[in-house]
Amino acid sequence: MIVPTCNRAELALRAIDSALAAGAAEVVVVDDASVDRTWERLAERYRAEPRVRAIRLDENAGPSSARNRGLAAADGDVVLFLDSDDTLAPDALALVTAAFEAVPALQFVTLEGESRAVDGSRVEHGIVRGACPGWSGPGFHAERFVEVPLASPRGALTLSVGDCLPAIAYGDLFYLSGLIVRREAAQAAGPFEPRFRYLEDWDFTARLCLQGIGGHLDACGFRRETARADQLSRVDSQERRAVMHQRVLRGLRAACGSRRKRLAMLRGAQAEADYWLARCLDRRAHPRFARGYFLRSLRARHKMHKCLVWLLLGLPLVRRLAGAREAQHRDGSGVALRAR
């Protein structure tokens, strides 16, 4: 278990306690140069706990570097990157153990999860397949996954097993706090990229999907706490996702080498990424750059009619028409219905 943290003393202690309660054999905590007594609190709390090892970074390096440092220090056969504001269910690791025993070829398993707002105003269940866009994108095909009945401490569950690469090429699939990975697969995927300060998990897990088959276990194993002022996810946006999509695909193309089937699949994902980056660039009033990405998508014969409309009628005109159409489809609260 790897827990990166920075200036979240109380939350980090809560996350570590949940990992220990779930039966973690090892918890590597990486303090990313906190200034709120996190290091002292760790020493006080876990001085006599041999399962907890703490590492302190002298300078703040960001979550990616902290995770990389923790992975280098971990000894276990499987690893989980537990965010310091998340917690594990008491039987989470027992569920994952049952999954790995049922399908030994699995390289990683994701548990389902739930999110709760700090003030308790909102609760969401099934956030992995319900909120991660890759599960509903054009790259995900349920028939490519095998449904494996699984006996677990909670009774009969369903483990979906298959190649996750085509789905994650179209959108991220996982929350790190619910994703348990064989350590060798995590090392083979390569490190988290320190340059990325948001959606860095998508970049890492996309490369992870190249290492072999993965699984999704339909059982809630972790809880996220949302709407905190210091969460990086609070600055997430469609524009940021569109930019990261391009980076993810560049990394996958480089890693796939000359594998024709995978490269053909990635070309389709690239056309989709180009189209949506064009839309985002247009919203940001960058029509010249948007036009270039619309042309790339058109050349790939992707959403041809939509691309032609945007290119031939002119982006400002189409933008006005789209805004008028959106206004006609507002719901009763006055919020525009989102349609991709």
N, C-alpha and C positions, 0 to 999 in steps of 0.2 A: 504494500500500500504506500503510495507516494502522495504526500499532502504539501503542496506549495502554499505559502501564506506570506502576507505582508500587512502589518498593522491591523491584524484581526485576532488579537489574542483570545478573546472569549469564544469567537466562532471557531478558531482553530482547535481549541481544547474540546469543544463540542464535537467537531468532526472526528478528531482522534479517538475520543471516547466511543463514538458510534462504531468506528472501525474495530476497536478492541472488543466491544460487545458482540460484534459480528464474527469474532474468532480469527481476526487477522494474526498471522504468525509474525509479521514484521510491519512496522509503520515507520517510514522514513519521512521526517518532517523537514522541509527546507524553508528556513526563515530568510526571506529575501530582503535583508537589511532593514528590518522593522525598527521603529523608534518608539513603540508603545509598550515596551516591556514584554513583548512576546517571548523573547529568548529567556528572560528570567522566569516567566510563568511556566514555560515548558520544563525548565530545570526543576522548579519547585514541584510540579505536578507529577512528573514521570521519572524522578530520580531513581526510584526503586523498581521501575518497570522495564525489564530487559527487552521487551518487544518494541520499544520506542527508541529510535535513534534520531537525533536532531543535528542538522547541519545549518550553519549560519553563513550567509554570503556577506562579504564586507561591503559591497556596493549593490544597490538595487539594479537588477538585471532584467526584471520582467518575468512573467509566468512561464514562458517557454524555456528560458535558461534554468529556472528553478526546477522545472520538471526534468530537464535533461540531466541536471546534477543528481536529482533523486533517482532516476533510472540507472545512472552509472553506479550508484551506491547500493542498489537493491540486490538482494540475494535470492529472492523467491523465484519459483518456476513461472508464476503468473503475477501480473502487476495490475493495479488500478490507480488511476490518477484522480484522487478525490479532492475536489475543490474545497477550500476551507469553509465556505458558507453552505455546504451540502452535508447531508448525513446519510448513512447506510441503514437499511432495515436490519434487525438482529439476525435474520436468517439469509441475508443476501448472499454471503459466500457459500453457504450450504447449497443454495439453489444453483449457483454457478458450478460448483463441484459436481453436482448431479448431471449437469449439461455436458461438461467435459468428459465425464465417465461414459455417458450414453453415446457420444460421438467423438471418439479420440482424435479425429482429424481436424476438429475445430481449432482455429487459431485465435479466435476471440468470440466473446458472447456479450451481448448487451441486454441488460435487464430493463424492464419498463420503469417509469418513474412518475413522480408527481411534483408539481410546483405549488408553493404557497406564498402569497404576498406577505411581507413583513407585518403589515397591519391586519392580516387575516381577511382582507376584503375579497380576495380571489383565490380559488383553488382549482387547479387543472389536473386531471388524471390522464394517464396514457400519453405523456408528452413526447416520448421517443417517436412512435409512429404517428402520433397526432400532430406534432409541431415541427418535426424535422422534415424539410421539404423533399428530400430525396425519396421518401417512401411513397409520395404521391406524384412524383415526376415521371416523365415519359421513359426514363431508364429503368424504372422498377416494374417487374412483371412477376406477379405472385406465383405463376406456374413454374418459374425457375427455382423456386424454393421447395424443399421437402419438409413436410410437417411430421415431426417426430414426437410421439407421445412420451411424456417424461414423468416418472414417479419422483416426487419431491416431498420435502417436509410439509408442504402445503396441500399435498394430494396430487391429483392428475393435472399436469400442465401441458402446454404445447410449445415445442421448440421448433422454430422455423430455421432451416439450414440451407445455405446456398452461397453463390458468388455475389458479393455485394458491390463489386466494382462498377457494373453498368448503372446501378442506382446512384451511387455516391458521385459519379461523374456529372450528374445533373443537379445535385443538391446535397447538402450535408445530411448525415444519417444518425449521428450519435451525440449524446452528451458524454463527456469523459467520465463523469462520476458514476455512470452506470455501465461502463465498458471495461470488462476484464479481459486482459490480453496475455497470451503466452509471452514470457519475457524475450525469448529468442525472436519472435515475430516483431515485437516492438523495436528491438535493436536493429533488425533487418530493414524495417521501414525507414530508419534514419531518424535523426533528432527533430525535435520541434524547432521551427525556424524562429530565432530570436528577433528577426526584423519585424515579424508580424505581431501586432498588439491586439488584434481582434480576429476571431474566426481561425486562429492558428490551429485549433483542434480539427477543423475540416481538412486543412492541408495535411496534417499528420495522419488522420484516419483514412484519407484517400490512398496514401501510400501503404497504409496497413492493409487495405483491401487487396493489394497485389500479392500479399504473402500467403493467401489461401482462403478457404471458406470460413464464413462467420455465421453466427446464429443470433436470433432474437428470441428472448424468453418472455412470454406474456405474463409476467408477474412483477409487481411493483417492488423494486429493491432499493430505491434511493429517493430522497426528497431534496428538491431545490428550494432555496429561499430567494424570492425575487423582489424587485422594486427597492433594492438597497442603493443608496446614493453612490457607492464606490464600485458598483458592478460595471465591468466593461461591456456587458451585453446591453446595458442601457443606451449605449451609443450606436447600437446596431441599426442598419438601414438597408433598403434595397440596393442603394448605390454601393455601399460597402460590400454587400454580398456579390454584386455583379463584378466588382473589381477582383475580389478573392476568387470567384469562379474562374476567371482567366488565369490566375496564378496556379490554382489547383490543376487545371488542365495542362498547363505548360509542364508542371512537374510530372504528371502522369505520362505525357507523351515522351518525355525524356527517359522515364523509367521503363516504359514498355518496349523500347528499342524498335525492332522490326517485326513485331508480332502483328500480323495483318488484321486478324479479327478484332483485336483490341483497338488498334489504330482506327479501323473503320467505325467502331462504336464511339471512339473519342471524337471523330470528325462530326458525328451527329450532335454530340454534346457541345462541341465548339460552336456549331451553328446556332444552337439555342442560346449559348452564353453571349455570342455576338449580338443577337437580336435584343436581348434584354439589357445588355450594356448600352446599346444604341438608344433604347427607350429612356434609360436612366440619364444618359448624357444630354438627351434632348430636354428632359425635365430640368436639368441643371443649366439650360441655355447654352449648350455647346453644340450647335447644329452642324458645324463642319466635321467635328469628330464623330458625331452621331451618324452622319451620312456615310462615313467610311465603314462603320460597323454594320449599318444596314446593307451596304453593298456586299460586304463579306458574307453576311447571312443569305443574301439573294443568290450569290454565286454558288453557294452550297445547296440551293433550291430548298431553302427552309423558310416557311411562312411567306411564300413568294408574293401572294396577293397583298398581304399586310405591308411587306417591305416596299412593294411597288407604289402602294397608296401613299406611304410616308415620303417616298423619294420623288414621285411625280407631282403630287399635289402641293408638296412643300411642307416642311415640318411645322411652321407656325400655323398654317391653315388646319392641318390635321389635328394639331394640339388643341385648337379652339373647338373643332368639331367633337373631339374626344371629351373635352371639358363639358360641352353642352350635353352630350349624351350621358355623361356621368351624373350631371345635375338632375337629369330626368329619372335616374334610378337610385336616388337617395332613399334611405329607409326613414322611418318615422322619427328617429332621433336627429336627423339631419346629417348623419355620417355616411359618406359615399360607400357603397358596397364595393369591396375589392374583387376584381376579376383579373386573372392573369391571361 
